[in-house]
Amino acid sequence: MKTLGILGSLRKDSLNRKLLNAVVKLAPEGMEVEIYDRLGKFPIFNDDLTHNPPEVVKEFKQKVRGVDALLFVSPEYNYSIPGGLKNAIDWGSRPPRDNCFDGKPAAIMGVAGRLGGTMRMQYHLRQVMVTLNMYPINKELFVREGALKFDAAGTLRDEPTRKAVEEELAALKVWTEKLSKQ
Ligand SMILES: Cc1cc2nc3c(=O)[nH]c(=O)nc-3n(C[C@H](O)[C@H](O)[C@H](O)COP(=O)(O)O)c2cc1C
Protein backbone atom coordinates (compact mmCIF):
# COMPACT_ATOMS: atom_id res chain seq x y z
CA MET A 1 0.00 0.00 0.00
CA LYS A 2 1.50 3.29 -1.11
CA THR A 3 0.99 6.36 1.05
CA LEU A 4 2.09 9.90 0.32
CA GLY A 5 3.14 11.78 3.46
CA ILE A 6 2.59 15.46 2.69
CA LEU A 7 4.66 17.74 4.90
CA GLY A 8 3.02 21.07 5.74
CA SER A 9 6.16 22.81 7.02
CA LEU A 10 9.00 24.20 4.90
CA ARG A 11 11.33 24.63 7.86
CA LYS A 12 14.63 22.76 7.74
CA ASP A 13 14.49 21.81 11.42
CA SER A 14 10.74 21.18 11.33
CA LEU A 15 9.20 19.09 14.12
CA ASN A 16 6.63 17.85 11.63
CA ARG A 17 9.41 16.63 9.35
CA LYS A 18 10.81 14.69 12.32
CA LEU A 19 7.37 13.25 12.95
CA LEU A 20 7.06 12.26 9.29
CA ASN A 21 10.51 10.65 9.42
CA ALA A 22 9.23 8.60 12.37
CA VAL A 23 6.11 7.69 10.37
CA VAL A 24 8.26 6.21 7.61
CA LYS A 25 9.98 3.95 10.15
CA LEU A 26 6.87 3.02 12.15
CA ALA A 27 4.63 2.19 9.17
CA PRO A 28 3.06 -1.28 9.46
CA GLU A 29 4.13 -4.11 7.23
CA GLY A 30 2.71 -3.67 3.76
CA MET A 31 2.52 0.13 4.01
CA GLU A 32 5.17 2.26 2.36
CA VAL A 33 5.26 6.02 3.08
CA GLU A 34 6.91 8.42 0.66
CA ILE A 35 7.64 11.91 1.98
CA TYR A 36 6.44 14.82 -0.14
CA ASP A 37 8.21 18.00 1.01
CA ARG A 38 8.07 20.28 -2.01
CA LEU A 39 5.24 22.65 -1.06
CA GLY A 40 7.71 25.55 -1.10
CA LYS A 41 8.13 25.12 -4.86
CA PHE A 42 4.50 25.92 -5.67
CA PRO A 43 3.65 29.39 -6.96
CA ILE A 44 0.66 31.13 -5.40
CA PHE A 45 -2.50 29.62 -6.82
CA ASN A 46 -3.94 31.45 -9.82
CA ASP A 47 -7.14 30.15 -11.36
CA ASP A 48 -6.11 31.62 -14.75
CA LEU A 49 -3.40 28.92 -14.89
CA THR A 50 -5.42 25.88 -13.82
CA HIS A 51 -5.74 24.55 -17.38
CA ASN A 52 -2.00 24.91 -17.93
CA PRO A 53 -0.47 24.45 -14.46
CA PRO A 54 3.23 24.64 -13.61
CA GLU A 55 5.28 21.43 -13.78
CA VAL A 56 5.47 21.06 -9.99
CA VAL A 57 1.67 20.97 -9.82
CA LYS A 58 1.42 18.36 -12.57
CA GLU A 59 3.97 16.19 -10.74
CA PHE A 60 2.17 16.63 -7.41
CA LYS A 61 -1.20 15.63 -8.87
CA GLN A 62 0.38 12.61 -10.52
CA LYS A 63 1.96 11.57 -7.23
CA VAL A 64 -1.33 11.94 -5.35
CA ARG A 65 -3.15 9.89 -7.99
CA GLY A 66 -0.44 7.22 -7.88
CA VAL A 67 -0.85 6.38 -4.19
CA ASP A 68 -3.50 4.48 -2.27
CA ALA A 69 -3.71 6.88 0.67
CA LEU A 70 -2.65 10.32 1.84
CA LEU A 71 -1.19 11.36 5.17
CA PHE A 72 -1.04 15.07 5.99
CA VAL A 73 1.59 15.93 8.59
CA SER A 74 1.47 19.62 9.32
CA PRO A 75 1.88 22.39 11.85
CA GLU A 76 -0.92 24.78 12.77
CA TYR A 77 -0.41 28.42 11.78
CA ASN A 78 -2.57 31.02 13.46
CA TYR A 79 -5.18 28.42 14.38
CA SER A 80 -5.44 27.07 10.84
CA ILE A 81 -3.84 25.30 7.86
CA PRO A 82 -0.42 26.74 6.86
CA GLY A 83 -0.73 28.80 3.68
CA GLY A 84 1.74 26.63 1.75
CA LEU A 85 -0.29 23.49 2.36
CA LYS A 86 -3.61 25.14 1.56
CA ASN A 87 -2.06 26.59 -1.61
CA ALA A 88 -0.99 23.12 -2.82
CA ILE A 89 -4.42 21.70 -2.00
CA ASP A 90 -6.05 24.47 -4.03
CA TRP A 91 -3.79 23.65 -7.01
CA GLY A 92 -4.55 19.94 -6.70
CA SER A 93 -8.30 20.54 -6.58
CA ARG A 94 -8.58 22.29 -9.93
CA PRO A 95 -9.87 22.40 -12.65
CA PRO A 96 -13.20 21.24 -11.15
CA ARG A 97 -13.36 17.85 -12.86
CA ASP A 98 -9.68 17.18 -12.24
CA ASN A 99 -9.57 17.17 -8.42
CA CYS A 100 -6.70 14.77 -7.64
CA PHE A 101 -7.94 14.23 -4.07
CA ASP A 102 -11.32 12.84 -5.08
CA GLY A 103 -12.06 9.60 -3.20
CA LYS A 104 -8.67 9.36 -1.47
CA PRO A 105 -8.45 7.75 1.96
CA ALA A 106 -6.55 10.14 4.23
CA ALA A 107 -5.23 10.73 7.71
CA ILE A 108 -3.94 13.81 9.47
CA MET A 109 -1.38 14.28 12.20
CA GLY A 110 0.64 17.20 13.41
CA VAL A 111 3.03 18.39 16.05
CA ALA A 112 2.93 21.83 17.66
CA GLY A 113 5.25 23.68 19.98
CA ARG A 114 2.27 24.43 22.17
CA LEU A 115 -0.53 22.55 23.90
CA GLY A 116 -3.13 22.55 21.11
CA GLY A 117 -1.19 19.94 19.14
CA THR A 118 -2.49 21.27 15.76
CA MET A 119 -6.08 20.49 16.68
CA ARG A 120 -7.56 23.58 15.00
CA MET A 121 -5.53 23.04 11.83
CA GLN A 122 -6.78 19.46 11.68
CA TYR A 123 -10.45 20.43 11.97
CA HIS A 124 -10.03 23.06 9.25
CA LEU A 125 -8.35 20.46 7.05
CA ARG A 126 -11.21 18.02 7.67
CA GLN A 127 -13.61 20.73 6.49
CA VAL A 128 -11.59 21.10 3.26
CA MET A 129 -11.66 17.31 2.85
CA VAL A 130 -15.45 17.42 2.70
CA THR A 131 -15.58 19.60 -0.39
CA LEU A 132 -12.74 17.65 -2.06
CA ASN A 133 -14.36 14.28 -1.29
CA MET A 134 -11.43 12.82 0.61
CA TYR A 135 -12.21 10.08 3.12
CA PRO A 136 -10.38 10.87 6.37
CA ILE A 137 -10.15 8.25 9.10
CA ASN A 138 -11.96 9.06 12.33
CA LYS A 139 -8.80 8.83 14.35
CA GLU A 140 -6.81 11.81 15.51
CA LEU A 141 -3.26 12.44 16.59
CA PHE A 142 -2.32 15.75 18.19
CA VAL A 143 1.31 15.93 19.30
CA ARG A 144 1.68 18.63 21.95
CA GLU A 145 4.84 20.35 23.21
CA GLY A 146 6.78 18.92 20.30
CA ALA A 147 10.22 20.02 21.41
CA LEU A 148 9.99 17.54 24.31
CA LYS A 149 9.19 14.54 22.14
CA PHE A 150 12.34 14.26 19.99
CA ASP A 151 15.98 13.76 20.92
CA ALA A 152 18.92 15.91 19.73
CA ALA A 153 19.23 13.82 16.57
CA GLY A 154 15.55 14.41 15.75
CA THR A 155 14.34 10.90 16.58
CA LEU A 156 10.89 10.49 18.09
CA ARG A 157 11.63 9.13 21.57
CA ASP A 158 8.32 9.61 23.35
CA GLU A 159 6.85 6.13 23.72
CA PRO A 160 3.13 7.09 23.94
CA THR A 161 3.54 9.20 20.78
CA ARG A 162 5.29 6.37 18.94
CA LYS A 163 2.43 4.05 19.88
CA ALA A 164 -0.17 6.61 18.79
CA VAL A 165 1.61 6.99 15.42
CA GLU A 166 1.57 3.22 14.94
CA GLU A 167 -2.13 3.07 15.80
CA GLU A 168 -3.03 5.87 13.40
CA LEU A 169 -1.08 4.24 10.56
CA ALA A 170 -2.67 0.87 11.26
CA ALA A 171 -6.12 2.52 11.17
CA LEU A 172 -5.32 4.22 7.86
CA LYS A 173 -4.22 0.87 6.42
CA VAL A 174 -7.42 -0.91 7.47
CA TRP A 175 -9.57 1.98 6.18
CA THR A 176 -7.76 2.08 2.82
CA GLU A 177 -8.17 -1.67 2.41
CA LYS A 178 -11.88 -1.41 3.21
CA LEU A 179 -12.42 1.37 0.69
CA SER A 180 -10.49 -0.44 -2.03
CA LYS A 181 -13.02 -3.30 -1.85
CA GLN A 182 -15.98 -1.01 -2.64
C1 LIG B 1 3.20 31.82 11.49
C2 LIG B 1 3.12 30.89 12.67
C3 LIG B 1 1.91 30.71 13.32
C4 LIG B 1 1.81 29.79 14.36
N1 LIG B 1 0.59 29.57 14.92
C5 LIG B 1 0.45 28.56 15.82
C6 LIG B 1 -0.85 28.19 16.26
O1 LIG B 1 -1.85 28.75 15.89
N2 LIG B 1 -0.94 27.14 17.13
C7 LIG B 1 0.18 26.45 17.55
O2 LIG B 1 0.03 25.49 18.32
N3 LIG B 1 1.42 26.81 17.16
C8 LIG B 1 1.57 27.84 16.29
N4 LIG B 1 2.82 28.18 15.85
C9 LIG B 1 3.99 27.52 16.43
C10 LIG B 1 4.25 26.17 15.79
O3 LIG B 1 3.53 25.18 16.47
C11 LIG B 1 5.73 25.83 15.84
O4 LIG B 1 6.48 26.85 15.22
C12 LIG B 1 6.01 24.49 15.18
O5 LIG B 1 7.34 24.13 15.51
C13 LIG B 1 5.87 24.59 13.67
O6 LIG B 1 6.02 23.33 13.07
P1 LIG B 1 7.40 22.89 12.37
O7 LIG B 1 8.41 22.74 13.47
O8 LIG B 1 7.06 21.60 11.73
O9 LIG B 1 7.80 23.95 11.38
C14 LIG B 1 2.96 29.10 14.81
C15 LIG B 1 4.17 29.31 14.17
C16 LIG B 1 4.25 30.18 13.11
C17 LIG B 1 5.58 30.36 12.38
The ligand as an SDF file (V2000), in Angstrom:
LIG
                    3D

 31 33  0  0  0  0  0  0  0  0999 V2000
    3.1990   31.8190   11.4880 C   0  0  0  0  0  0  0  0  0  0  0  0
    3.1180   30.8920   12.6740 C   0  0  0  0  0  0  0  0  0  0  0  0
    1.9100   30.7120   13.3200 C   0  0  0  0  0  0  0  0  0  0  0  0
    1.8110   29.7920   14.3640 C   0  0  0  0  0  0  0  0  0  0  0  0
    0.5910   29.5720   14.9230 N   0  0  0  0  0  0  0  0  0  0  0  0
    0.4490   28.5600   15.8200 C   0  0  0  0  0  0  0  0  0  0  0  0
   -0.8510   28.1890   16.2640 C   0  0  0  0  0  0  0  0  0  0  0  0
   -1.8540   28.7460   15.8890 O   0  0  0  0  0  0  0  0  0  0  0  0
   -0.9370   27.1360   17.1260 N   0  0  0  0  0  0  0  0  0  0  0  0
    0.1780   26.4490   17.5490 C   0  0  0  0  0  0  0  0  0  0  0  0
    0.0310   25.4850   18.3160 O   0  0  0  0  0  0  0  0  0  0  0  0
    1.4170   26.8090   17.1640 N   0  0  0  0  0  0  0  0  0  0  0  0
    1.5710   27.8350   16.2910 C   0  0  0  0  0  0  0  0  0  0  0  0
    2.8220   28.1780   15.8460 N   0  0  0  0  0  0  0  0  0  0  0  0
    3.9910   27.5170   16.4340 C   0  0  0  0  0  0  0  0  0  0  0  0
    4.2490   26.1730   15.7930 C   0  0  0  0  0  0  0  0  0  0  0  0
    3.5280   25.1770   16.4730 O   0  0  0  0  0  0  0  0  0  0  0  0
    5.7300   25.8340   15.8380 C   0  0  0  0  0  0  0  0  0  0  0  0
    6.4820   26.8490   15.2180 O   0  0  0  0  0  0  0  0  0  0  0  0
    6.0140   24.4910   15.1760 C   0  0  0  0  0  0  0  0  0  0  0  0
    7.3360   24.1250   15.5060 O   0  0  0  0  0  0  0  0  0  0  0  0
    5.8710   24.5900   13.6650 C   0  0  0  0  0  0  0  0  0  0  0  0
    6.0240   23.3290   13.0650 O   0  0  0  0  0  0  0  0  0  0  0  0
    7.3960   22.8950   12.3660 P   0  0  0  0  0  0  0  0  0  0  0  0
    8.4070   22.7400   13.4660 O   0  0  0  0  0  0  0  0  0  0  0  0
    7.0560   21.6020   11.7260 O   0  0  0  0  0  0  0  0  0  0  0  0
    7.7980   23.9460   11.3780 O   0  0  0  0  0  0  0  0  0  0  0  0
    2.9630   29.0960   14.8110 C   0  0  0  0  0  0  0  0  0  0  0  0
    4.1700   29.3140   14.1650 C   0  0  0  0  0  0  0  0  0  0  0  0
    4.2530   30.1830   13.1060 C   0  0  0  0  0  0  0  0  0  0  0  0
    5.5840   30.3570   12.3830 C   0  0  0  0  0  0  0  0  0  0  0  0
  1  2  1  0
  2  3  1  0
  2 30  2  0
  3  4  2  0
  4  5  1  0
  4 28  1  0
  5  6  2  0
  6  7  1  0
  6 13  1  0
  7  8  2  0
  7  9  1  0
  9 10  1  0
 10 11  2  0
 10 12  1  0
 12 13  2  0
 13 14  1  0
 14 15  1  0
 14 28  1  0
 15 16  1  0
 16 17  1  0
 16 18  1  0
 18 19  1  0
 18 20  1  0
 20 21  1  0
 20 22  1  0
 22 23  1  0
 23 24  1  0
 24 25  2  0
 24 26  1  0
 24 27  1  0
 28 29  2  0
 29 30  1  0
 30 31  1  0
M  END
$$$$
